[in-house]
C-alpha cells in the first residue's frame, strides 16, 4: 500500500486594500511662557502697581464728612467716634469698626458708612425715637421705648413730660436706662388725656416724689391724684388702668371741689375737698 504525503498548497495572502486612518498630529506646547500668559502677567503687575499707587496717593486723602440722620447726635461726637484724621488715605479704609463705634453713641441705633472717593466719608445714622420727656431738676431728657435717656430735650413738641423729683434719680443723665417699673408706670400715666378721666382741665401732668410716689394733677389750683409706688411683685403697674377708671368716677360731678384723690388700688379710693374761703 503506497503512502501518500499530504499536499500543502501555498495560497498567497492578500493584503487589505482599506487605507489605515491616522489621527491628527498633536503638537505639545513648550514649557515656556506663551504670549497670552505674558500679557496676563503684565496686566497683573500693572494692577498691583496701580493699587499701591492709589493707596499711597494723597489724592484720596479724607477731607469731607457727609452726615445725615443726625437729629439728636452732634457732629463732633460723630467725628470723635469716626477716628479718621484729615488726609487719611480712603482707598483701603476699613469701615466695620467705625460702625460699631458709632452705635455706642446714646441716640444711635444703627449706622451705615460709605467711602466716596476721592475725599469723602458718607455716614447715615438711625436714631432713637422719643416717647416722652423725663425731667430731673433742671435737666430735660428724651426717653425712648427701650427706656434709654438718649439726648437732652430741646423743643420736645407735644411729648408728654414726667417730672421726677426723687433724690435717688437726681443724677440721671444722657445714656442712663430707666427702671422698667418706673418707665411702665410713667408711660401709662403720661399717655392720659383729660377726657380719659372725665376732666375739663387743659392738660394733665405726671410727677414722682419720695413721699407719694406717682401722681397726676390738673395744674395749679386743680386736683391731684396720688397713684402711689409700684414694684415688680407686690404692687404692679397693672393697677393703673383700674385706678384711672376709679379716678374718673370720683371726679364725676365734683371735679371743681376736689383737692386730692388717693387711689389705694383699682377699687379703693378716697378724696378730700378744697378748703372753702
C-alpha positions, 0 to 999 in steps of 0.5 A: 500500500503506497503512502501518500504525503499530504499536499500543502498548497501555498495560497498567497495572502492578500493584503487589505486594500482599506487605507489605515486612518491616522489621527491628527498630529498633536503638537505639545506646547513648550514649557515656556511662557506663551504670549497670552500668559505674558500679557496676563502677567503684565496686566497683573503687575500693572494692577498691583502697581496701580493699587499701591499707587492709589493707596499711597496717593494723597489724592484720596486723602479724607477731607469731607464728612457727609452726615445725615440722620443726625437729629439728636447726635452732634457732629463732633461726637460723630467725628470723635467716634469716626477716628479718621484724621484729615488726609487719611488715605480712603482707598483701603479704609476699613469701615466695620469698626467705625460702625460699631463705634458709632452705635455706642453713641446714646441716640444711635441705633444703627449706622451705615458708612460709605467711602466716596472717593476721592475725599469723602466719608458718607455716614447715615445714622438711625436714631432713637425715637422719643416717647416722652420727656423725663425731667430731673431738676433742671435737666430735660431728657428724651426717653425712648421705648427701650427706656434709654435717656438718649439726648437732652430735650430741646423743643420736645413738641407735644411729648408728654413730660414726667417730672421726677423729683426723687433724690435717688434719680437726681443724677440721671443723665444722657445714656442712663436706662430707666427702671422698667417699673418706673418707665411702665408706670410713667408711660401709662400715666403720661399717655392720659388725656383729660377726657380719659378721666372725665376732666375739663382741665387743659392738660394733665401732668405726671410727677414722682416724689419720695413721699407719694410716689406717682401722681397726676394733677390738673395744674395749679389750683386743680386736683391731684391724684396720688397713684402711689409706688409700684414694684415688680411683685407686690404692687404692679403697674397693672393697677393703673388702668383700674385706678384711672377708671376709679379716678374718673368716677370720683371726679364725676360731678365734683371735679371743681371741689376736689383737692386730692384723690388717693387711689389705694388700688383699682377699687379703693379710693378716697378724696378730700375737698378744697378748703372753702374761703 
